[in-house]
Amino acid sequence: MVARSRFLPLIAVLAGWLAGCGGDPSGGTPAPSAGAVQGPSQRIRYFAGEERREGRVVWKLGAEEANVFPDRKVTEVTEPKIVFYKKGKAVSRLTAKRGRVMDETRDLEAEGHVVVVSLEREERVLTERLKWSNSAGKISSDAAVKQVTPDRVVTGIGFECDPDLTRLDILKDAKAEVKK
């Protein structure tokens, strides 16, 4: 205990000296410029979150890392894995390279090798980006999409569907290939 107390004054002097080195000559902390990009306020490894409505889980999100940007009201995630629920039952799983959670609406965005797999039947949807509207309870995209089932492959541009991948509507240029 005595050894530690001898070093405290030295540490305090060094900390004061380091704080005074460089930076604003007035001694204050310089304000960020108006166009400066603010870094995240928090960086979280192995992030997990969920959305509930009327006590039931709507979606659960797990990610390798999350960066929270309160000034932009968004949380950016790396390698997100999202499980969607319908009436309390897990119905599909989404994976992607990166994603975002809109902090106010709880809408989700995913991009980079996005794959949504039905947990109820053999079906998957592949695209480069998509959005989840929390208020509408729908998944949608304006990007190229491929729907794969055991008996067919459907491609097109843009889609909208329920979280369990039922009622998937391709918005334009739909082409179907029946498997033999």
PyRosetta script that sets phi, psi and omega in degrees:
from pyrosetta import init, pose_from_sequence

init()
pose = pose_from_sequence("MVARSRFLPLIAVLAGWLAGCGGDPSGGTPAPSAGAVQGPSQRIRYFAGEERREGRVVWKLGAEEANVFPDRKVTEVTEPKIVFYKKGKAVSRLTAKRGRVMDETRDLEAEGHVVVVSLEREERVLTERLKWSNSAGKISSDAAVKQVTPDRVVTGIGFECDPDLTRLDILKDAKAEVKK")
pose.set_psi(1, -39.6)
pose.set_omega(1, -179.4)
pose.set_phi(2, -65.7)
pose.set_psi(2, -41.7)
pose.set_omega(2, -179.5)
pose.set_phi(3, -60.6)
pose.set_psi(3, -39.2)
pose.set_omega(3, -179.6)
pose.set_phi(4, -66.3)
pose.set_psi(4, -40.6)
pose.set_omega(4, -176.9)
pose.set_phi(5, -67.7)
pose.set_psi(5, -28.4)
pose.set_omega(5, 177.5)
pose.set_phi(6, -67.6)
pose.set_psi(6, -29.6)
pose.set_omega(6, -177.0)
pose.set_phi(7, -88.9)
pose.set_psi(7, -15.8)
pose.set_omega(7, -178.8)
pose.set_phi(8, -59.0)
pose.set_psi(8, -46.7)
pose.set_omega(8, 178.2)
pose.set_phi(9, -61.4)
pose.set_psi(9, -37.9)
pose.set_omega(9, 178.9)
pose.set_phi(10, -64.7)
pose.set_psi(10, -43.1)
pose.set_omega(10, 179.0)
pose.set_phi(11, -63.6)
pose.set_psi(11, -40.9)
pose.set_omega(11, 179.9)
pose.set_phi(12, -64.1)
pose.set_psi(12, -41.4)
pose.set_omega(12, 178.8)
pose.set_phi(13, -65.3)
pose.set_psi(13, -44.4)
pose.set_omega(13, 179.3)
pose.set_phi(14, -63.3)
pose.set_psi(14, -42.0)
pose.set_omega(14, 179.6)
pose.set_phi(15, -62.5)
pose.set_psi(15, -42.1)
pose.set_omega(15, 178.2)
pose.set_phi(16, -65.0)
pose.set_psi(16, -41.0)
pose.set_omega(16, 179.5)
pose.set_phi(17, -65.0)
pose.set_psi(17, -45.1)
pose.set_omega(17, 179.9)
pose.set_phi(18, -64.7)
pose.set_psi(18, -37.5)
pose.set_omega(18, 179.1)
pose.set_phi(19, -65.1)
pose.set_psi(19, -31.5)
pose.set_omega(19, -178.9)
pose.set_phi(20, -83.3)
pose.set_psi(20, -12.7)
pose.set_omega(20, -178.8)
pose.set_phi(21, -75.6)
pose.set_psi(21, 131.5)
pose.set_omega(21, 177.4)
pose.set_phi(22, 66.0)
pose.set_psi(22, -171.1)
pose.set_omega(22, 175.3)
pose.set_phi(23, 77.7)
pose.set_psi(23, -154.8)
pose.set_omega(23, -174.4)
pose.set_phi(24, -76.2)
pose.set_psi(24, 124.3)
pose.set_omega(24, -178.6)
pose.set_phi(25, -65.5)
pose.set_psi(25, -19.8)
pose.set_omega(25, 179.2)
pose.set_phi(26, -75.1)
pose.set_psi(26, -9.2)
pose.set_omega(26, 178.7)
pose.set_phi(27, 94.3)
pose.set_psi(27, -13.8)
pose.set_omega(27, 179.2)
pose.set_phi(28, -85.9)
pose.set_psi(28, 170.7)
pose.set_omega(28, 176.6)
pose.set_phi(29, -84.8)
pose.set_psi(29, 127.6)
pose.set_omega(29, -178.7)
pose.set_phi(30, -65.7)
pose.set_psi(30, 139.8)
pose.set_omega(30, 177.2)
pose.set_phi(31, -76.7)
pose.set_psi(31, 143.0)
pose.set_omega(31, 177.7)
pose.set_phi(32, -66.0)
pose.set_psi(32, 146.7)
pose.set_omega(32, 178.7)
pose.set_phi(33, -68.0)
pose.set_psi(33, 158.0)
pose.set_omega(33, -175.0)
pose.set_phi(34, -58.2)
pose.set_psi(34, -35.3)
pose.set_omega(34, -177.1)
pose.set_phi(35, -93.3)
pose.set_psi(35, 1.3)
pose.set_omega(35, -176.5)
pose.set_phi(36, -69.4)
pose.set_psi(36, 140.3)
pose.set_omega(36, 177.2)
pose.set_phi(37, -86.0)
pose.set_psi(37, 123.8)
pose.set_omega(37, 179.4)
pose.set_phi(38, -81.5)
pose.set_psi(38, 140.0)
pose.set_omega(38, 175.6)
pose.set_phi(39, -77.2)
pose.set_psi(39, 174.8)
pose.set_omega(39, -180.0)
pose.set_phi(40, -68.1)
pose.set_psi(40, 148.7)
pose.set_omega(40, 176.3)
pose.set_phi(41, -80.9)
pose.set_psi(41, -24.6)
pose.set_omega(41, 177.4)
pose.set_phi(42, -141.7)
pose.set_psi(42, 144.8)
pose.set_omega(42, 172.5)
pose.set_phi(43, -125.2)
pose.set_psi(43, 122.0)
pose.set_omega(43, -173.4)
pose.set_phi(44, -121.1)
pose.set_psi(44, 125.0)
pose.set_omega(44, 174.9)
pose.set_phi(45, -87.2)
pose.set_psi(45, 143.6)
pose.set_omega(45, 178.3)
pose.set_phi(46, 54.5)
pose.set_psi(46, 59.5)
pose.set_omega(46, -177.1)
pose.set_phi(47, -75.4)
pose.set_psi(47, 143.5)
pose.set_omega(47, 174.2)
pose.set_phi(48, -141.3)
pose.set_psi(48, 140.7)
pose.set_omega(48, 177.7)
pose.set_phi(49, -155.1)
pose.set_psi(49, 165.4)
pose.set_omega(49, 178.2)
pose.set_phi(50, -151.8)
pose.set_psi(50, 161.1)
pose.set_omega(50, 176.6)
pose.set_phi(51, -121.3)
pose.set_psi(51, 133.9)
pose.set_omega(51, 178.6)
pose.set_phi(52, -123.9)
pose.set_psi(52, 146.7)
pose.set_omega(52, 174.8)
pose.set_phi(53, -135.2)
pose.set_psi(53, 123.8)
pose.set_omega(53, -178.6)
pose.set_phi(54, 52.4)
pose.set_psi(54, 40.7)
pose.set_omega(54, 177.0)
pose.set_phi(55, 82.6)
pose.set_psi(55, -10.3)
pose.set_omega(55, -179.0)
pose.set_phi(56, -100.3)
pose.set_psi(56, 143.3)
pose.set_omega(56, 177.5)
pose.set_phi(57, -69.9)
pose.set_psi(57, 131.4)
pose.set_omega(57, 175.5)
pose.set_phi(58, -97.9)
pose.set_psi(58, -44.8)
pose.set_omega(58, 175.6)
pose.set_phi(59, -154.7)
pose.set_psi(59, 153.8)
pose.set_omega(59, 172.7)
pose.set_phi(60, -125.0)
pose.set_psi(60, 137.2)
pose.set_omega(60, -177.8)
pose.set_phi(61, -122.4)
pose.set_psi(61, 132.4)
pose.set_omega(61, 170.3)
pose.set_phi(62, -125.9)
pose.set_psi(62, 144.1)
pose.set_omega(62, -179.3)
pose.set_phi(63, -149.9)
pose.set_psi(63, 152.2)
pose.set_omega(63, 177.1)
pose.set_phi(64, -61.9)
pose.set_psi(64, -39.2)
pose.set_omega(64, -177.6)
pose.set_phi(65, -153.6)
pose.set_psi(65, 147.9)
pose.set_omega(65, 175.1)
pose.set_phi(66, -130.9)
pose.set_psi(66, 139.9)
pose.set_omega(66, 175.6)
pose.set_phi(67, -119.8)
pose.set_psi(67, 120.0)
pose.set_omega(67, -175.5)
pose.set_phi(68, -96.5)
pose.set_psi(68, 125.0)
pose.set_omega(68, 179.7)
pose.set_phi(69, -119.2)
pose.set_psi(69, 85.9)
pose.set_omega(69, -176.3)
pose.set_phi(70, -64.7)
pose.set_psi(70, -29.3)
pose.set_omega(70, 179.2)
pose.set_phi(71, -66.5)
pose.set_psi(71, -31.4)
pose.set_omega(71, 177.4)
pose.set_phi(72, -96.8)
pose.set_psi(72, -5.3)
pose.set_omega(72, -179.3)
pose.set_phi(73, 57.0)
pose.set_psi(73, 46.1)
pose.set_omega(73, -179.2)
pose.set_phi(74, -144.2)
pose.set_psi(74, 148.6)
pose.set_omega(74, 172.7)
pose.set_phi(75, -119.3)
pose.set_psi(75, 120.7)
pose.set_omega(75, 179.6)
pose.set_phi(76, -95.6)
pose.set_psi(76, 136.2)
pose.set_omega(76, -176.8)
pose.set_phi(77, -125.0)
pose.set_psi(77, 151.0)
pose.set_omega(77, 178.7)
pose.set_phi(78, -110.4)
pose.set_psi(78, 133.8)
pose.set_omega(78, 179.2)
pose.set_phi(79, 54.3)
pose.set_psi(79, 54.5)
pose.set_omega(79, -179.6)
pose.set_phi(80, -70.3)
pose.set_psi(80, 145.0)
pose.set_omega(80, 171.9)
pose.set_phi(81, -127.9)
pose.set_psi(81, 115.7)
pose.set_omega(81, -175.5)
pose.set_phi(82, -119.1)
pose.set_psi(82, 130.0)
pose.set_omega(82, 173.6)
pose.set_phi(83, -107.8)
pose.set_psi(83, 124.5)
pose.set_omega(83, 177.7)
pose.set_phi(84, -95.4)
pose.set_psi(84, 145.2)
pose.set_omega(84, -178.3)
pose.set_phi(85, -122.6)
pose.set_psi(85, 149.2)
pose.set_omega(85, 174.7)
pose.set_phi(86, -135.2)
pose.set_psi(86, 121.3)
pose.set_omega(86, -177.6)
pose.set_phi(87, 54.7)
pose.set_psi(87, 39.7)
pose.set_omega(87, 176.2)
pose.set_phi(88, 81.6)
pose.set_psi(88, -0.4)
pose.set_omega(88, -178.0)
pose.set_phi(89, -111.3)
pose.set_psi(89, 134.2)
pose.set_omega(89, 176.9)
pose.set_phi(90, -64.6)
pose.set_psi(90, 125.5)
pose.set_omega(90, -175.7)
pose.set_phi(91, -119.6)
pose.set_psi(91, -23.3)
pose.set_omega(91, 178.2)
pose.set_phi(92, -156.9)
pose.set_psi(92, 159.6)
pose.set_omega(92, -179.9)
pose.set_phi(93, -130.2)
pose.set_psi(93, 130.8)
pose.set_omega(93, 179.9)
pose.set_phi(94, -111.8)
pose.set_psi(94, 137.9)
pose.set_omega(94, 171.0)
pose.set_phi(95, -129.4)
pose.set_psi(95, 150.6)
pose.set_omega(95, -179.5)
pose.set_phi(96, -159.9)
pose.set_psi(96, 171.6)
pose.set_omega(96, 176.4)
pose.set_phi(97, -76.0)
pose.set_psi(97, -39.0)
pose.set_omega(97, -178.1)
pose.set_phi(98, -153.9)
pose.set_psi(98, 164.7)
pose.set_omega(98, 180.0)
pose.set_phi(99, -161.8)
pose.set_psi(99, 178.5)
pose.set_omega(99, 179.7)
pose.set_phi(100, -142.2)
pose.set_psi(100, 145.3)
pose.set_omega(100, 170.6)
pose.set_phi(101, -114.9)
pose.set_psi(101, 122.6)
pose.set_omega(101, 175.9)
pose.set_phi(102, -79.5)
pose.set_psi(102, 113.9)
pose.set_omega(102, -170.1)
pose.set_phi(103, -61.1)
pose.set_psi(103, -34.6)
pose.set_omega(103, -177.3)
pose.set_phi(104, -80.5)
pose.set_psi(104, -42.0)
pose.set_omega(104, -175.2)
pose.set_phi(105, -95.5)
pose.set_psi(105, -19.5)
pose.set_omega(105, -174.2)
pose.set_phi(106, 66.5)
pose.set_psi(106, 19.5)
pose.set_omega(106, 171.3)
pose.set_phi(107, -69.3)
pose.set_psi(107, 153.8)
pose.set_omega(107, -179.2)
pose.set_phi(108, -121.6)
pose.set_psi(108, 148.0)
pose.set_omega(108, 171.6)
pose.set_phi(109, -130.2)
pose.set_psi(109, 141.3)
pose.set_omega(109, 177.0)
pose.set_phi(110, -133.6)
pose.set_psi(110, 144.3)
pose.set_omega(110, 178.0)
pose.set_phi(111, -150.7)
pose.set_psi(111, 155.1)
pose.set_omega(111, 179.7)
pose.set_phi(112, 87.1)
pose.set_psi(112, 98.6)
pose.set_omega(112, 177.8)
pose.set_phi(113, 51.6)
pose.set_psi(113, 54.7)
pose.set_omega(113, -178.4)
pose.set_phi(114, -79.6)
pose.set_psi(114, 128.5)
pose.set_omega(114, 177.5)
pose.set_phi(115, -131.2)
pose.set_psi(115, 128.2)
pose.set_omega(115, 174.4)
pose.set_phi(116, -116.4)
pose.set_psi(116, 124.7)
pose.set_omega(116, -177.1)
pose.set_phi(117, -116.0)
pose.set_psi(117, 130.0)
pose.set_omega(117, 174.7)
pose.set_phi(118, -69.9)
pose.set_psi(118, 137.8)
pose.set_omega(118, 176.0)
pose.set_phi(119, -95.5)
pose.set_psi(119, 0.0)
pose.set_omega(119, -177.5)
pose.set_phi(120, -106.3)
pose.set_psi(120, -25.7)
pose.set_omega(120, -179.3)
pose.set_phi(121, -152.8)
pose.set_psi(121, 170.6)
pose.set_omega(121, -178.0)
pose.set_phi(122, -79.1)
pose.set_psi(122, 90.2)
pose.set_omega(122, 179.7)
pose.set_phi(123, -154.3)
pose.set_psi(123, 142.4)
pose.set_omega(123, 174.6)
pose.set_phi(124, -145.8)
pose.set_psi(124, 153.6)
pose.set_omega(124, 179.2)
pose.set_phi(125, -123.5)
pose.set_psi(125, 131.1)
pose.set_omega(125, -179.2)
pose.set_phi(126, -121.4)
pose.set_psi(126, 135.7)
pose.set_omega(126, 178.2)
pose.set_phi(127, -158.8)
pose.set_psi(127, 173.7)
pose.set_omega(127, 177.5)
pose.set_phi(128, -93.1)
pose.set_psi(128, -20.4)
pose.set_omega(128, 177.7)
pose.set_phi(129, -160.1)
pose.set_psi(129, 151.4)
pose.set_omega(129, 175.2)
pose.set_phi(130, -156.3)
pose.set_psi(130, 169.3)
pose.set_omega(130, 178.7)
pose.set_phi(131, -131.0)
pose.set_psi(131, 147.7)
pose.set_omega(131, 171.9)
pose.set_phi(132, -112.7)
pose.set_psi(132, 119.9)
pose.set_omega(132, 175.1)
pose.set_phi(133, -91.6)
pose.set_psi(133, 112.1)
pose.set_omega(133, -177.2)
pose.set_phi(134, -66.1)
pose.set_psi(134, -38.7)
pose.set_omega(134, -178.5)
pose.set_phi(135, -71.2)
pose.set_psi(135, -37.4)
pose.set_omega(135, -179.4)
pose.set_phi(136, -86.1)
pose.set_psi(136, -21.1)
pose.set_omega(136, -176.6)
pose.set_phi(137, 68.5)
pose.set_psi(137, 35.4)
pose.set_omega(137, -175.7)
pose.set_phi(138, -128.9)
pose.set_psi(138, 149.2)
pose.set_omega(138, 171.7)
pose.set_phi(139, -102.8)
pose.set_psi(139, 136.8)
pose.set_omega(139, 179.5)
pose.set_phi(140, -149.1)
pose.set_psi(140, 164.0)
pose.set_omega(140, 177.3)
pose.set_phi(141, -159.1)
pose.set_psi(141, 155.5)
pose.set_omega(141, 172.4)
pose.set_phi(142, -108.9)
pose.set_psi(142, 5.3)
pose.set_omega(142, -177.0)
pose.set_phi(143, -92.0)
pose.set_psi(143, 171.4)
pose.set_omega(143, 174.4)
pose.set_phi(144, -59.3)
pose.set_psi(144, 143.0)
pose.set_omega(144, -175.9)
pose.set_phi(145, -138.4)
pose.set_psi(145, 149.8)
pose.set_omega(145, 174.2)
pose.set_phi(146, -133.7)
pose.set_psi(146, 125.5)
pose.set_omega(146, 175.4)
pose.set_phi(147, -107.0)
pose.set_psi(147, 124.0)
pose.set_omega(147, -176.5)
pose.set_phi(148, -119.0)
pose.set_psi(148, 125.5)
pose.set_omega(148, 174.2)
pose.set_phi(149, -127.7)
pose.set_psi(149, 171.6)
pose.set_omega(149, -179.8)
pose.set_phi(150, -60.0)
pose.set_psi(150, -27.4)
pose.set_omega(150, -175.4)
pose.set_phi(151, -110.2)
pose.set_psi(151, -4.8)
pose.set_omega(151, -179.3)
pose.set_phi(152, -159.8)
pose.set_psi(152, 161.6)
pose.set_omega(152, 172.2)
pose.set_phi(153, -127.3)
pose.set_psi(153, 125.6)
pose.set_omega(153, 178.7)
pose.set_phi(154, -117.8)
pose.set_psi(154, 130.9)
pose.set_omega(154, 177.9)
pose.set_phi(155, -121.9)
pose.set_psi(155, 160.7)
pose.set_omega(155, 177.6)
pose.set_phi(156, 174.9)
pose.set_psi(156, -166.6)
pose.set_omega(156, 179.6)
pose.set_phi(157, -120.3)
pose.set_psi(157, 123.1)
pose.set_omega(157, 178.4)
pose.set_phi(158, 74.3)
pose.set_psi(158, 148.9)
pose.set_omega(158, 176.8)
pose.set_phi(159, -160.9)
pose.set_psi(159, 166.3)
pose.set_omega(159, 172.2)
pose.set_phi(160, -143.7)
pose.set_psi(160, 138.9)
pose.set_omega(160, 178.9)
pose.set_phi(161, -156.9)
pose.set_psi(161, 167.3)
pose.set_omega(161, 173.2)
pose.set_phi(162, -77.6)
pose.set_psi(162, 163.2)
pose.set_omega(162, -178.4)
pose.set_phi(163, -64.1)
pose.set_psi(163, -20.9)
pose.set_omega(163, 178.2)
pose.set_phi(164, -90.6)
pose.set_psi(164, 8.3)
pose.set_omega(164, 178.2)
pose.set_phi(165, 69.9)
pose.set_psi(165, 12.2)
pose.set_omega(165, 173.2)
pose.set_phi(166, -80.4)
pose.set_psi(166, 159.7)
pose.set_omega(166, 178.8)
pose.set_phi(167, 50.8)
pose.set_psi(167, 49.9)
pose.set_omega(167, 176.6)
pose.set_phi(168, -81.7)
pose.set_psi(168, 119.4)
pose.set_omega(168, 179.8)
pose.set_phi(169, -108.7)
pose.set_psi(169, 118.0)
pose.set_omega(169, 172.9)
pose.set_phi(170, -80.6)
pose.set_psi(170, 130.4)
pose.set_omega(170, -172.5)
pose.set_phi(171, -80.2)
pose.set_psi(171, -35.1)
pose.set_omega(171, 177.4)
pose.set_phi(172, -158.0)
pose.set_psi(172, 160.5)
pose.set_omega(172, 178.2)
pose.set_phi(173, 54.3)
pose.set_psi(173, 39.4)
pose.set_omega(173, 179.4)
pose.set_phi(174, -70.6)
pose.set_psi(174, 132.6)
pose.set_omega(174, 176.1)
pose.set_phi(175, -135.7)
pose.set_psi(175, 132.4)
pose.set_omega(175, -179.4)
pose.set_phi(176, -114.2)
pose.set_psi(176, 142.4)
pose.set_omega(176, 175.8)
pose.set_phi(177, -126.5)
pose.set_psi(177, 119.5)
pose.set_omega(177, 179.5)
pose.set_phi(178, -86.0)
pose.set_psi(178, 131.0)
pose.set_omega(178, 178.1)
pose.set_phi(179, -83.1)
pose.set_psi(179, 148.2)
pose.set_omega(179, 179.4)
pose.set_phi(180, -100.4)
pose.dump_pdb("model.pdb")
